[in-house]
């Protein structure tokens, strides 16, 4: 039987765009197919000019078509989608966002726009990683916890909500800029974790000097304009303290779970309690405490509690919630944050990596929210 275009289309249907994770056929990326005695030529429309994953798309298409080619060569010709086609892709992936111009933000909304993670049917668990003060390693905990969850087979995203002190892209090694498709942002990705941060949109070394309205607008876009593809977990790297960003995120994510990072130091524990107090005031549950910098193990095998001991457990006992784990100090943990190689990814057998995996397991399984079933009373 002679090779047909329908056979080629059928072979290409399982091929997914690496960023959108949908069939290139369903996305309308396959433009034309030409078959002659010596060659198969497939024309593919990239979503954006200069698509960074063009080579990966070429490999996937070639690998799918070659087994059917019957000795013919397989080649690709690339073009770019029109604005109208990109708009159709955005609608296919995210729909048309509901908007009520001029309305006040309601719970689970941002300027009238629906936040998908706040809706009752969402399967995503928003995890708000908070701390009362800076310097306790909150962003490092967020990064490694996200990687640990991804290693366990979950789909994971991270929002770097620490607008003034953004650091997640560097710590995660997610160096590629997000791709914009008709006002839909495709987040950067590394180690199986997708992330978005204001760091992608400001020049290197430039401080973010914004008042409240601009901060809220950035958070709104992170939650509504980014194509997260309904991950299992969305980790929010919160700014330290209890300012207006934290209040807005509580409003935007009423289904959020708060996890407080502290150190063993008594002073840090007292300040961390303020984050828990804020969460209580905005009706978000504090699910657990994570103690960072718990000890350093020397070459002699002895543990040295540089920052004291007991702060995390005392805070957990006071709040009546579990201490989920203790993260030891290790030079490679700090080094991984500097060069985008999280220790959980590159040294999975290390003491900190094992601790992060245990914490991730407890959050994913032990602290999984129970489904609430409602029943209607039948009156005879």
C-alpha positions in Angstrom: 0.0 0.0 0.0 1.2 3.5 -0.8 1.9 5.9 2.0 -0.8 8.5 2.6 -1.1 11.8 4.3 -3.7 10.3 6.7 -1.1 7.8 7.8 1.4 10.5 8.5 -1.2 12.6 10.4 -2.0 9.5 12.5 1.7 9.0 13.3 2.0 12.7 14.3 -1.0 12.9 16.5 0.8 11.5 19.6 3.7 14.0 19.1 3.4 16.7 21.6 4.7 20.3 21.6 7.4 20.2 24.4 6.1 23.4 26.0 2.4 23.1 25.7 2.3 19.3 26.0 -0.5 18.9 23.5 -0.6 17.1 20.2 1.0 19.2 17.4 -1.9 18.0 15.2 -4.6 19.3 17.6 -2.7 22.6 18.0 -2.8 23.1 14.3 1.0 23.1 14.0 1.1 20.6 11.1 0.5 22.7 7.9 1.2 20.5 4.9 2.5 17.0 4.1 4.2 16.2 0.8 5.0 12.6 -0.2 6.9 11.6 -3.3 9.0 8.6 -4.4 12.1 9.7 -2.5 11.0 12.0 0.4 8.4 13.0 2.9 8.3 16.7 3.6 6.3 17.9 6.7 5.7 21.6 7.2 5.3 22.6 10.9 4.2 26.0 12.1 6.0 27.0 15.3 4.1 29.0 17.9 6.6 31.8 18.0 9.6 33.0 15.9 12.9 31.7 17.3 11.2 28.8 19.2 13.8 27.5 21.6 12.6 24.0 21.3 12.6 23.8 17.5 15.3 21.1 17.4 13.3 19.0 19.9 10.2 19.3 17.7 12.2 18.3 14.6 13.5 15.2 16.4 10.1 14.2 17.6 8.4 14.6 14.2 11.3 12.8 12.4 11.2 9.9 14.9 7.4 9.5 14.4 7.4 9.7 10.6 10.6 7.7 9.7 9.2 4.2 10.5 6.5 4.9 7.9 8.7 6.4 5.2 9.5 3.1 3.5 13.1 4.2 2.7 12.2 7.8 1.9 14.1 10.7 3.5 12.1 12.7 6.1 12.6 16.5 6.2 10.9 19.4 7.9 10.1 22.9 6.8 9.3 25.4 9.5 7.1 28.4 9.4 5.5 30.5 12.1 1.9 30.8 13.2 -0.1 33.9 12.5 -1.5 36.1 15.3 -4.9 34.6 14.8 -3.6 31.1 15.0 -1.7 31.9 18.3 -4.9 33.4 19.6 -6.7 30.1 18.8 -3.9 28.2 20.6 -4.3 30.4 23.7 -8.1 29.8 23.7 -7.6 26.1 23.3 -5.2 26.0 26.3 -6.8 28.5 28.7 -10.1 29.6 27.3 -11.4 33.1 27.4 -10.7 34.5 30.9 -13.8 35.8 32.6 -13.4 39.5 33.3 -15.6 42.1 34.9 -13.9 45.3 34.3 -13.9 47.8 37.2 -15.0 45.2 39.8 -13.3 44.8 43.1 -11.3 41.6 43.5 -13.3 38.8 45.2 -11.9 35.8 46.9 -10.4 33.5 44.3 -10.3 36.4 41.7 -7.8 39.0 40.6 -9.4 42.2 39.4 -12.5 40.2 38.5 -10.5 37.5 36.7 -11.0 33.9 37.8 -7.9 32.2 39.3 -8.1 28.5 38.3 -6.4 27.3 41.5 -9.0 28.9 43.7 -11.9 27.0 42.0 -13.6 24.1 43.8 -12.9 21.7 40.9 -9.2 22.4 40.7 -6.9 19.4 41.5 -3.9 21.7 42.2 -2.8 22.1 45.8 -1.3 25.6 46.4 1.5 25.4 49.0 2.4 28.8 50.4 6.0 28.6 51.7 6.3 31.4 54.3 8.7 32.7 56.9 8.5 35.5 59.4 11.9 36.9 58.4 14.5 36.7 55.7 17.7 34.6 55.9 16.1 31.3 57.0 16.5 29.6 53.6 12.9 29.8 52.6 13.6 29.9 48.8 16.1 27.1 49.1 13.5 25.0 50.9 10.9 25.9 48.2 13.2 25.0 45.4 14.3 21.6 46.8 10.8 20.7 48.0 9.5 21.4 44.5 12.2 19.1 43.0 11.5 16.4 45.5 7.8 16.5 44.6 8.7 16.3 40.9 11.0 13.3 41.5 8.0 11.6 43.1 6.1 11.8 39.8 4.0 14.9 40.6 3.6 17.8 38.2 4.9 20.9 40.0 5.0 24.7 39.4 6.6 27.4 41.5 5.6 31.1 41.7 8.4 33.3 42.9 6.2 35.8 44.8 9.2 37.3 46.6 9.1 40.2 44.2 11.8 42.3 45.8 14.1 39.4 46.6 13.4 37.0 43.7 15.8 34.1 43.5 13.9 31.0 42.3 15.2 31.0 38.7 18.8 31.0 39.8 18.3 28.4 42.5 16.3 26.2 40.2 18.6 26.7 37.2 15.6 27.7 35.0 17.5 30.1 32.8 15.3 30.3 29.7 12.9 33.2 29.5 9.2 32.4 29.5 7.6 32.2 26.0 4.7 34.4 25.2 1.9 33.1 23.0 -0.9 35.7 22.5 -0.5 37.0 26.1 -0.2 33.5 27.5 3.1 32.9 29.2 4.8 29.5 29.0 6.8 29.2 32.2 10.5 28.3 32.3 11.3 24.7 33.4 14.2 22.9 35.0 14.5 19.6 36.9 10.9 18.8 36.0 9.6 22.0 37.7 8.0 24.9 36.0 8.5 28.4 37.4 7.7 32.1 36.9 9.4 35.0 38.5 9.7 38.8 38.1 13.3 38.1 37.6 12.6 37.2 34.0 11.2 40.6 33.3 13.7 43.1 34.8 17.3 43.7 33.7 20.0 41.9 35.6 21.0 43.7 38.7 18.1 46.2 38.6 16.0 46.6 41.8 12.2 46.3 41.6 10.9 49.5 43.0 7.1 49.1 42.9 4.2 50.2 45.0 1.3 48.0 45.9 -0.8 48.1 42.7 2.0 47.0 40.5 2.9 44.2 42.8 -0.7 42.9 42.8 -0.8 43.1 39.0 2.3 41.0 38.7 0.9 38.4 41.1 -2.4 38.4 39.1 -0.5 37.7 35.9 1.5 34.9 37.5 -1.7 33.2 38.5 -4.0 33.9 35.5 -1.8 34.5 32.4 0.7 31.7 32.9 -0.1 28.3 31.4 0.5 26.0 34.3 -1.5 23.1 32.9 -3.1 22.3 36.2 -0.2 20.9 38.1 -0.6 18.7 41.2 1.3 21.3 43.3 1.8 25.0 42.9 4.4 26.2 45.4 4.4 29.9 46.2 7.7 31.3 47.5 6.3 34.0 49.7 8.1 37.2 50.6 9.3 37.3 54.2 7.0 39.0 56.7 3.3 39.7 56.7 2.9 42.5 54.1 0.3 43.2 51.5 1.7 40.5 49.0 1.0 37.9 51.6 -2.5 39.3 52.2 -3.3 39.4 48.4 -2.1 35.8 47.9 -4.4 34.7 50.7 -7.2 36.4 48.9 -6.3 35.0 45.5 -5.7 31.4 46.8 -8.3 30.6 49.5 -7.5 26.9 49.1 -3.9 27.5 49.9 -1.9 25.6 52.6 0.7 27.4 54.6 4.1 25.9 55.5 6.3 27.9 57.7 10.1 27.7 57.5 12.2 28.6 60.5 15.6 27.8 62.0 16.3 26.2 65.4 17.1 29.7 66.8 14.6 30.9 69.4 14.6 34.4 67.9 13.7 33.0 64.4 11.0 30.8 65.9 9.3 33.8 67.6 9.3 35.8 64.3 8.1 32.7 62.3 5.1 32.6 64.6 4.0 35.9 63.1 3.5 34.2 59.7 1.4 31.6 61.3 -0.6 34.3 63.0 -1.2 36.1 59.8 -2.3 32.9 58.1 -4.9 32.4 60.8 -6.2 35.9 60.4 -6.8 35.4 56.7 -8.3 31.9 57.2 -5.6 29.8 55.7 -4.5 26.6 57.4 -0.9 26.3 58.6 -0.2 22.7 57.9 3.3 22.2 59.1 6.7 23.6 60.2 10.0 23.0 58.3 13.1 23.6 60.3 16.1 24.6 58.2 19.8 24.8 59.2 19.2 22.3 62.0 22.8 21.1 62.4 26.1 20.6 60.6 27.7 17.2 60.5 31.5 17.5 60.8 34.2 15.3 59.3 34.3 13.6 62.7 30.6 12.5 62.3 29.5 14.7 65.1 26.5 17.0 64.8 27.1 20.6 65.6 23.9 22.7 66.3 25.3 26.0 65.2 21.9 27.9 65.5 20.8 26.1 68.7 18.1 23.5 68.8 14.5 23.0 69.4 13.0 26.1 67.8 11.1 24.2 65.1 9.6 21.7 67.5 8.7 24.3 70.0 6.8 26.3 67.3 5.1 23.2 66.0 4.0 22.2 69.6 2.8 25.7 70.3 0.7 25.8 67.1 -0.5 22.2 67.4 0.8 21.2 64.0 3.6 18.7 62.9 7.3 19.5 62.5 7.6 18.0 59.0 11.3 17.7 59.0 14.7 19.2 59.8 17.1 20.2 57.0 20.8 20.0 58.0 23.5 22.5 56.8 25.7 21.3 54.0 28.0 23.3 51.7 26.6 21.6 48.7 23.1 22.8 49.6 24.3 26.4 49.4 26.4 25.8 46.3 23.4 24.2 44.5 21.4 27.4 45.2 24.1 29.5 43.6 24.6 27.5 40.4 21.1 26.2 39.7 21.9 22.6 40.7 19.5 21.8 43.6 21.0 19.3 46.0 17.8 17.2 45.8 18.4 16.8 42.1 22.2 16.4 41.8 23.0 14.6 45.1 19.8 12.6 46.0 21.6 10.4 48.5 22.8 13.4 50.6 21.3 14.0 54.1 19.5 17.2 53.0 18.0 15.5 49.9 16.7 12.6 51.9 15.1 15.1 54.4 13.4 17.0 51.5 12.0 13.8 50.1 10.6 12.8 53.4 8.9 16.2 53.8 7.5 16.0 50.3 6.1 12.6 51.0 4.4 13.8 54.2 2.9 16.8 52.4 1.7 14.8 49.4 0.2 11.9 51.4 -0.1 12.5 55.1 -1.3 16.1 54.8 -3.4 15.6 51.6 -6.8 17.4 52.2 -9.7 15.1 52.6 -12.5 15.5 50.1 -15.6 17.0 51.5 -18.8 15.3 50.2 -22.1 17.1 50.6 -25.3 15.2 50.8 -28.8 16.4 50.3 -31.5 15.4 52.7 -34.5 13.7 51.1 -37.8 14.7 52.6 -40.6 12.2 52.1 
